[in-house]
Amino acid sequence: RTILLAVGKAAWRMARAAQQVLSSRIAAGLVVTKYHHSEGPLGDLEIMESGHPVPDENSVRAAQRALEMTQDLTAQDTVLLLISGGGSALLELPRIGLDEMQHITQALLASGADITEMNAVRKRLSLVKGGRLAEHCAPAHVEALLLSDVLGDQPDAIASGLSAVDRNAAGSALPIAERYGLPLSAQ
């Protein structure tokens, strides 16, 4: 089976292109994009719109649906991840409460932190970022096609690395949070 997951502001168009090429080989699929970025139905693919640049309840629902769709896969299955900018907010399953995640995201956006710093913090607070979405798909084969919106085009930076293991040290987020005075709870 091939499962398609498209996430980002360009997700709908990426999914449409994949569907045109792969058509009946796609067993199931989910397209997660920003509000008003869907251009209509795409056959049997599920389409969800969610919050950007701050995640919302639909961002969490989208992440839960992506995890449901990719559970119990086998080594014979393939997951095609189509990822573009905006995925950090559009697909989110926070380790902390959504309200706290929203406050931290808003503080990061207002702080002047660059995208690498923002992603370092977001990866530590998420159950799907930093390669965790791709890891969840194991033992299936995962193919990721990325459209970069970050300087340097590092896979772990695009959409906070939904498909790529974090190359930064785990302790890198705390100094960033302290530098910008982020409102972190004791969790």
Phi and psi in degrees as GROMACS dihedral restraints (atoms count N, CA, C in turn):
[ dihedral_restraints ]
;  ai    aj    ak    al  type     phi  dphi    fc
    3     4     5     6     1  -118.0    20    10
    4     5     6     7     1   124.0    20    10
    6     7     8     9     1  -107.6    20    10
    7     8     9    10     1   128.7    20    10
    9    10    11    12     1  -104.4    20    10
   10    11    12    13     1   127.5    20    10
   12    13    14    15     1  -123.8    20    10
   13    14    15    16     1   115.9    20    10
   15    16    17    18     1  -114.6    20    10
   16    17    18    19     1   126.3    20    10
   18    19    20    21     1  -136.3    20    10
   19    20    21    22     1   128.7    20    10
   21    22    23    24     1   136.5    20    10
   22    23    24    25     1   177.2    20    10
   24    25    26    27     1   -66.8    20    10
   25    26    27    28     1   -25.6    20    10
   27    28    29    30     1   -99.8    20    10
   28    29    30    31     1    11.1    20    10
   30    31    32    33     1   -59.1    20    10
   31    32    33    34     1   -42.8    20    10
   33    34    35    36     1   -61.4    20    10
   34    35    36    37     1   -46.7    20    10
   36    37    38    39     1   -68.9    20    10
   37    38    39    40     1   -37.1    20    10
   39    40    41    42     1   -64.1    20    10
   40    41    42    43     1   -42.6    20    10
   42    43    44    45     1   -65.8    20    10
   43    44    45    46     1   -39.4    20    10
   45    46    47    48     1   -61.7    20    10
   46    47    48    49     1   -43.8    20    10
   48    49    50    51     1   -63.6    20    10
   49    50    51    52     1   -43.5    20    10
   51    52    53    54     1   -63.9    20    10
   52    53    54    55     1   -40.2    20    10
   54    55    56    57     1   -64.7    20    10
   55    56    57    58     1   -37.7    20    10
   57    58    59    60     1   -64.6    20    10
   58    59    60    61     1   -34.2    20    10
   60    61    62    63     1   -84.4    20    10
   61    62    63    64     1   -43.7    20    10
   63    64    65    66     1   -96.0    20    10
   64    65    66    67     1   -22.3    20    10
   66    67    68    69     1    31.7    20    10
   67    68    69    70     1  -107.7    20    10
   69    70    71    72     1   -70.7    20    10
   70    71    72    73     1    -9.7    20    10
   72    73    74    75     1   -75.3    20    10
   73    74    75    76     1   -13.8    20    10
   75    76    77    78     1   -85.2    20    10
   76    77    78    79     1   114.1    20    10
   78    79    80    81     1   -78.9    20    10
   79    80    81    82     1   -34.4    20    10
   81    82    83    84     1  -160.5    20    10
   82    83    84    85     1   158.5    20    10
   84    85    86    87     1  -162.9    20    10
   85    86    87    88     1   155.2    20    10
   87    88    89    90     1  -134.4    20    10
   88    89    90    91     1   131.9    20    10
   90    91    92    93     1  -117.7    20    10
   91    92    93    94     1   121.3    20    10
   93    94    95    96     1  -120.1    20    10
   94    95    96    97     1   117.1    20    10
   96    97    98    99     1  -138.7    20    10
   97    98    99   100     1   174.0    20    10
   99   100   101   102     1   -68.8    20    10
  100   101   102   103     1   151.7    20    10
  102   103   104   105     1   -50.8    20    10
  103   104   105   106     1   135.1    20    10
  105   106   107   108     1    70.1    20    10
  106   107   108   109     1    16.8    20    10
  108   109   110   111     1  -104.2    20    10
  109   110   111   112     1    -7.3    20    10
  111   112   113   114     1   -78.2    20    10
  112   113   114   115     1   141.4    20    10
  114   115   116   117     1  -111.8    20    10
  115   116   117   118     1    23.3    20    10
  117   118   119   120     1   118.5    20    10
  118   119   120   121     1  -179.7    20    10
  120   121   122   123     1   -62.5    20    10
  121   122   123   124     1   151.6    20    10
  123   124   125   126     1  -129.0    20    10
  124   125   126   127     1    71.6    20    10
  126   127   128   129     1    58.4    20    10
  127   128   129   130     1  -128.2    20    10
  129   130   131   132     1   -88.6    20    10
  130   131   132   133     1     1.0    20    10
  132   133   134   135     1   -69.5    20    10
  133   134   135   136     1   136.8    20    10
  135   136   137   138     1   -79.9    20    10
  136   137   138   139     1   138.1    20    10
  138   139   140   141     1  -121.3    20    10
  139   140   141   142     1   128.5    20    10
  141   142   143   144     1  -128.4    20    10
  142   143   144   145     1   141.2    20    10
  144   145   146   147     1  -113.8    20    10
  145   146   147   148     1   144.6    20    10
  147   148   149   150     1  -147.6    20    10
  148   149   150   151     1  -177.7    20    10
  150   151   152   153     1   -75.8    20    10
  151   152   153   154     1   143.5    20    10
  153   154   155   156     1  -154.7    20    10
  154   155   156   157     1   131.0    20    10
  156   157   158   159     1   -89.7    20    10
  157   158   159   160     1    -1.6    20    10
  159   160   161   162     1  -107.2    20    10
  160   161   162   163     1   128.7    20    10
  162   163   164   165     1   -63.5    20    10
  163   164   165   166     1   152.0    20    10
  165   166   167   168     1  -133.0    20    10
  166   167   168   169     1  -170.8    20    10
  168   169   170   171     1   -58.7    20    10
  169   170   171   172     1   -35.8    20    10
  171   172   173   174     1   -69.8    20    10
  172   173   174   175     1   -28.1    20    10
  174   175   176   177     1   -62.9    20    10
  175   176   177   178     1   -41.0    20    10
  177   178   179   180     1   -69.4    20    10
  178   179   180   181     1   -44.2    20    10
  180   181   182   183     1   -60.1    20    10
  181   182   183   184     1   -39.9    20    10
  183   184   185   186     1   -64.5    20    10
  184   185   186   187     1   -42.7    20    10
  186   187   188   189     1   -64.3    20    10
  187   188   189   190     1   -43.0    20    10
  189   190   191   192     1   -61.7    20    10
  190   191   192   193     1   -40.9    20    10
  192   193   194   195     1   -67.0    20    10
  193   194   195   196     1   -40.1    20    10
  195   196   197   198     1   -61.9    20    10
  196   197   198   199     1   -41.4    20    10
  198   199   200   201     1   -67.7    20    10
  199   200   201   202     1   -39.7    20    10
  201   202   203   204     1   -61.7    20    10
  202   203   204   205     1   -44.3    20    10
  204   205   206   207     1   -66.7    20    10
  205   206   207   208     1   -23.6    20    10
  207   208   209   210     1  -111.9    20    10
  208   209   210   211     1    16.0    20    10
  210   211   212   213     1   -87.6    20    10
  211   212   213   214     1   154.9    20    10
  213   214   215   216     1    60.5    20    10
  214   215   216   217     1    33.9    20    10
  216   217   218   219     1   -80.8    20    10
  217   218   219   220     1   161.2    20    10
  219   220   221   222     1  -114.8    20    10
  220   221   222   223     1   172.8    20    10
  222   223   224   225     1   -65.6    20    10
  223   224   225   226     1   -15.9    20    10
  225   226   227   228     1   -86.4    20    10
  226   227   228   229     1    -9.4    20    10
  228   229   230   231     1   -88.0    20    10
  229   230   231   232     1   157.0    20    10
  231   232   233   234     1  -128.3    20    10
  232   233   234   235     1   136.8    20    10
  234   235   236   237     1  -112.0    20    10
  235   236   237   238     1   122.3    20    10
  237   238   239   240     1  -100.6    20    10
  238   239   240   241     1   109.0    20    10
  240   241   242   243     1   -95.7    20    10
  241   242   243   244     1   120.8    20    10
  243   244   245   246     1  -111.5    20    10
  244   245   246   247     1   109.5    20    10
  246   247   248   249     1  -123.3    20    10
  247   248   249   250     1   132.4    20    10
  249   250   251   252     1  -133.8    20    10
  250   251   252   253     1   175.8    20    10
  252   253   254   255     1   -55.2    20    10
  253   254   255   256     1   148.1    20    10
  255   256   257   258     1    97.9    20    10
  256   257   258   259     1   -12.7    20    10
  258   259   260   261     1   -60.5    20    10
  259   260   261   262     1   -24.5    20    10
  261   262   263   264     1   -58.9    20    10
  262   263   264   265     1   -39.1    20    10
  264   265   266   267     1   -91.7    20    10
  265   266   267   268     1   -34.2    20    10
  267   268   269   270     1   -70.3    20    10
  268   269   270   271     1   -28.9    20    10
  270   271   272   273     1  -128.0    20    10
  271   272   273   274     1   106.1    20    10
  273   274   275   276     1  -143.5    20    10
  274   275   276   277     1   133.4    20    10
  276   277   278   279     1  -133.0    20    10
  277   278   279   280     1    89.5    20    10
  279   280   281   282     1   -73.1    20    10
  280   281   282   283     1   148.0    20    10
  282   283   284   285     1   -74.4    20    10
  283   284   285   286     1   -16.2    20    10
  285   286   287   288     1  -114.3    20    10
  286   287   288   289     1   178.4    20    10
  288   289   290   291     1   -64.8    20    10
  289   290   291   292     1   150.0    20    10
  291   292   293   294     1   -60.2    20    10
  292   293   294   295     1   -41.0    20    10
  294   295   296   297     1   -57.2    20    10
  295   296   297   298     1   -45.0    20    10
  297   298   299   300     1   -65.9    20    10
  298   299   300   301     1   -41.0    20    10
  300   301   302   303     1   -61.4    20    10
  301   302   303   304     1   -40.0    20    10
  303   304   305   306     1   -64.9    20    10
  304   305   306   307     1   -42.9    20    10
  306   307   308   309     1   -62.7    20    10
  307   308   309   310     1   -44.1    20    10
  309   310   311   312     1   -64.5    20    10
  310   311   312   313     1   -42.3    20    10
  312   313   314   315     1   -62.3    20    10
  313   314   315   316     1   -44.3    20    10
  315   316   317   318     1   -63.2    20    10
  316   317   318   319     1   -41.0    20    10
  318   319   320   321     1   -64.4    20    10
  319   320   321   322     1   -41.1    20    10
  321   322   323   324     1   -61.3    20    10
  322   323   324   325     1   -45.0    20    10
  324   325   326   327     1   -62.2    20    10
  325   326   327   328     1   -35.7    20    10
  327   328   329   330     1   -84.9    20    10
  328   329   330   331     1   -13.6    20    10
  330   331   332   333     1   -78.7    20    10
  331   332   333   334     1   -23.9    20    10
  333   334   335   336     1    93.0    20    10
  334   335   336   337     1     3.2    20    10
  336   337   338   339     1   -61.8    20    10
  337   338   339   340     1   143.7    20    10
  339   340   341   342     1   -82.0    20    10
  340   341   342   343     1   172.8    20    10
  342   343   344   345     1   -62.8    20    10
  343   344   345   346     1   -34.1    20    10
  345   346   347   348     1   -65.3    20    10
  346   347   348   349     1   -42.1    20    10
  348   349   350   351     1   -66.7    20    10
  349   350   351   352     1   -44.2    20    10
  351   352   353   354     1   -59.1    20    10
  352   353   354   355     1   -46.2    20    10
  354   355   356   357     1   -66.8    20    10
  355   356   357   358     1   -34.8    20    10
  357   358   359   360     1   -58.8    20    10
  358   359   360   361     1   -40.4    20    10
  360   361   362   363     1   -73.8    20    10
  361   362   363   364     1   -47.8    20    10
  363   364   365   366     1   -61.0    20    10
  364   365   366   367     1   -37.0    20    10
  366   367   368   369     1   -62.4    20    10
  367   368   369   370     1   -36.8    20    10
  369   370   371   372     1   -73.6    20    10
  370   371   372   373     1   -20.3    20    10
  372   373   374   375     1  -103.5    20    10
  373   374   375   376     1     7.0    20    10
  375   376   377   378     1  -122.5    20    10
  376   377   378   379     1   148.3    20    10
  378   379   380   381     1   -93.7    20    10
  379   380   381   382     1    -1.8    20    10
  381   382   383   384     1  -121.5    20    10
  382   383   384   385     1   -13.3    20    10
  384   385   386   387     1   -90.5    20    10
  385   386   387   388     1   173.7    20    10
  387   388   389   390     1    65.3    20    10
  388   389   390   391     1    31.7    20    10
  390   391   392   393     1    87.8    20    10
  391   392   393   394     1    -2.2    20    10
  393   394   395   396     1   -67.7    20    10
  394   395   396   397     1   -31.9    20    10
  396   397   398   399     1   -65.2    20    10
  397   398   399   400     1   -47.7    20    10
  399   400   401   402     1   -63.4    20    10
  400   401   402   403     1   -40.0    20    10
  402   403   404   405     1   -61.7    20    10
  403   404   405   406     1   -38.7    20    10
  405   406   407   408     1   -59.8    20    10
  406   407   408   409     1   -30.2    20    10
  408   409   410   411     1   -75.1    20    10
  409   410   411   412     1   -13.3    20    10
  411   412   413   414     1   -56.5    20    10
  412   413   414   415     1   142.9    20    10
  414   415   416   417     1   -92.8    20    10
  415   416   417   418     1    13.4    20    10
  417   418   419   420     1   -63.0    20    10
  418   419   420   421     1   156.5    20    10
  420   421   422   423     1   -78.9    20    10
  421   422   423   424     1   130.0    20    10
  423   424   425   426     1  -114.1    20    10
  424   425   426   427     1   124.3    20    10
  426   427   428   429     1  -114.3    20    10
  427   428   429   430     1   126.7    20    10
  429   430   431   432     1  -118.5    20    10
  430   431   432   433     1   128.9    20    10
  432   433   434   435     1  -112.6    20    10
  433   434   435   436     1   122.6    20    10
  435   436   437   438     1  -117.4    20    10
  436   437   438   439     1   135.2    20    10
  438   439   440   441     1  -106.7    20    10
  439   440   441   442     1   114.7    20    10
  441   442   443   444     1   -84.5    20    10
  442   443   444   445     1   141.4    20    10
  444   445   446   447     1  -126.6    20    10
  445   446   447   448     1    18.7    20    10
  447   448   449   450     1  -124.0    20    10
  448   449   450   451     1   144.0    20    10
  450   451   452   453     1   -61.0    20    10
  451   452   453   454     1   137.2    20    10
  453   454   455   456     1    89.4    20    10
  454   455   456   457     1   -15.6    20    10
  456   457   458   459     1    54.5    20    10
  457   458   459   460     1    31.3    20    10
  459   460   461   462     1   -69.8    20    10
  460   461   462   463     1   126.3    20    10
  462   463   464   465     1   -56.5    20    10
  463   464   465   466     1   -32.5    20    10
  465   466   467   468     1   -78.2    20    10
  466   467   468   469     1    -6.4    20    10
  468   469   470   471     1   -96.4    20    10
  469   470   471   472     1   -26.4    20    10
  471   472   473   474     1   -75.2    20    10
  472   473   474   475     1   119.1    20    10
  474   475   476   477     1    56.0    20    10
  475   476   477   478     1    34.9    20    10
  477   478   479   480     1    57.6    20    10
  478   479   480   481     1    29.1    20    10
  480   481   482   483     1    70.4    20    10
  481   482   483   484     1    48.7    20    10
  483   484   485   486     1   -58.7    20    10
  484   485   486   487     1   -28.8    20    10
  486   487   488   489     1  -112.6    20    10
  487   488   489   490     1    -4.7    20    10
  489   490   491   492     1  -128.0    20    10
  490   491   492   493     1   136.2    20    10
  492   493   494   495     1   -62.5    20    10
  493   494   495   496     1   141.1    20    10
  495   496   497   498     1   -66.5    20    10
  496   497   498   499     1   126.4    20    10
  498   499   500   501     1   -91.8    20    10
  499   500   501   502     1    -2.5    20    10
  501   502   503   504     1   -92.5    20    10
  502   503   504   505     1   153.2    20    10
  504   505   506   507     1   -65.0    20    10
  505   506   507   508     1   144.2    20    10
  507   508   509   510     1   -57.1    20    10
  508   509   510   511     1   -31.9    20    10
  510   511   512   513     1   -80.0    20    10
  511   512   513   514     1     1.0    20    10
  513   514   515   516     1   -71.8    20    10
  514   515   516   517     1   -20.2    20    10
  516   517   518   519     1   -76.1    20    10
  517   518   519   520     1   -37.0    20    10
  519   520   521   522     1   -62.8    20    10
  520   521   522   523     1   -47.2    20    10
  522   523   524   525     1   -60.0    20    10
  523   524   525   526     1   -34.3    20    10
  525   526   527   528     1   -66.9    20    10
  526   527   528   529     1   -45.1    20    10
  528   529   530   531     1   -60.3    20    10
  529   530   531   532     1   -41.6    20    10
  531   532   533   534     1   -67.8    20    10
  532   533   534   535     1   -42.7    20    10
  534   535   536   537     1   -57.5    20    10
  535   536   537   538     1   -39.9    20    10
  537   538   539   540     1  -100.3    20    10
  538   539   540   541     1     5.1    20    10
  540   541   542   543     1    61.7    20    10
  541   542   543   544     1    41.6    20    10
  543   544   545   546     1   -69.0    20    10
  544   545   546   547     1   143.4    20    10
  546   547   548   549     1   -79.6    20    10
  547   548   549   550     1    71.3    20    10
  549   550   551   552     1   -86.3    20    10
  550   551   552   553     1   138.5    20    10
  552   553   554   555     1   -82.9    20    10
  553   554   555   556     1   176.1    20    10
  555   556   557   558     1   -73.3    20    10
  556   557   558   559     1   -10.0    20    10
